[in-house]
Amino acid sequence: MKRKRLIVIVLVAIELAICVGIVSVSWSAVSQLQETNTRLRFFQFDTVSAEADSEQRLTVSPPSALIVENAIGQVIVTGGDGNEIVVKAHKKAWGSSQADAEATLATLKVNVTGEAGTVTVRVESPPHGIVIVGATRSPTVDLTITVPGKTAVTTRANIGTIRVKNITGDLKLQLSFGGVTVERVTADIVEAHSKSGAVSLADVKASGAITLSSNFGSIEFNTGQASTLSAKTDSGSIKLTELTARDGVTAYSGFGSVQILQVQAASYDLGTRSGRITVDGANGTLKAHSEFGSVDVKNGAKVNLDLRSNNGALNFSGSLGDGPHMLETGFGNVQLTLPQDTALDMDIATNFGQIKSDFQMTMSGEFDTRRLRGTINGGGARLTASSKNGNISLNVLKP
């Protein structure tokens, strides 16, 4: 009997110790939350809003620089005349009552400071909270900023959109969740990045590099120029149209198509793990690799080819450069459409497929229906084409 009582006493003591530990940990957690200005809210339902607008002006001497930090809203920057930077803010807050919404609204601050030609706009948001029971809405501060045309712009934003237009100055744009849009910009360098959202450029010219990236979103650039152009997305399509990249283009998508349309460059480095690569109007050195998808190139002019796909067709139409040229696919057809006077040294092979040529070939080595080695038009640049499972055809380009 005494032994049973002893066991009960020990179990009670253990339970008390556990309760004390839970209370201690909970109190410590609450204390840490208080130190970080994190509010605990119970039965909070944000159904009432409060809004306010503000405007601040600062005179600068162009060329100027603008730095914007806004974690809770969109940022729009537009170049204009004059020598003022005008910052307009639209603030919106939510609460369970009008008084609560107004109180939260009062905590939203837009600080504008200037020093040595650089204006910094920083949005201060209220302490974040943890809601035990309920539904809350985050406050927002949307910024519309007008700057002199010659202004370099740097933005760091969290949720919303970034839009910049009519600027002559370098751009460095970073956004976590939302789209980035750039229009009518002339700069030395342009950088536009979104972790989760589309990146879109139109009529953008840079004497140096243009670098575009998105973790989860498409990239589109229409009309412009740069010394080098880099576009990369982990998941999304890439479309580049009517561009000039003097020193080269790099475009890579983890999961999505890559389209290069009327882009003039010294070289092209294109790739996708899963998607189709389409090129119209290439010249120079072209590397295009797709793990799962076809590669289609047309209207090529003196192109040096490196086309590969693990699972997809390879198609080229146009004239070839000095080479060497390589086309290789695991599963898919290979088709080359070339001018009648094309001169090549060729090595063509397929494991399971047929080889067809409209060109007269001078054969070398033993005859093999699955592998042809020889020359056309007396020989010239070296071309190697292979498919493990697919047909290979050489066609004459019609004038």
Sequence and secondary structure as in RCSB ss.txt:
>XXXX:A:sequence
MKRKRLIVIVLVAIELAICVGIVSVSWSAVSQLQETNTRLRFFQFDTVSAEADSEQRLTVSPPSALIVENAIGQV
IVTGGDGNEIVVKAHKKAWGSSQADAEATLATLKVNVTGEAGTVTVRVESPPHGIVIVGATRSPTVDLTITVPGK
TAVTTRANIGTIRVKNITGDLKLQLSFGGVTVERVTADIVEAHSKSGAVSLADVKASGAITLSSNFGSIEFNTGQ
ASTLSAKTDSGSIKLTELTARDGVTAYSGFGSVQILQVQAASYDLGTRSGRITVDGANGTLKAHSEFGSVDVKNG
AKVNLDLRSNNGALNFSGSLGDGPHMLETGFGNVQLTLPQDTALDMDIATNFGQIKSDFQMTMSGEFDTRRLRGT
INGGGARLTASSKNGNISLNVLKP
>XXXX:A:secstr
 HHHHHHHHHHHHHHHHHHHHHHHHHHHHHHHHHHTT EEESSEE  EEEEEEEEEEEE  SSEEEEEEESSS E
EEEEESSSEEEEEEEEEEEESSHHHHHHHHHT EEEEEEETTEEEEEEE    EEESSEE    EEEEEEEEESS
EEEEEEEEES EEEEEEES EEEEEEES EEEEEEEES EEEEEEES EEEEEEEESSEEEEEEEES EEEEEEE
EEEEEEEEEES EEEEEEEEEEEEEEEEEES EEEEEEEESEEEEEEEES EEEES EEEEEEEEEES EEEEEE
EEEEEEEEEEES EEEEEEE S  EEEEEEES EEEEE TT  EEEEEEEEES EEESS EEE SS  TTEEEEE
ETT  EEEEEEEEES EEEEE   
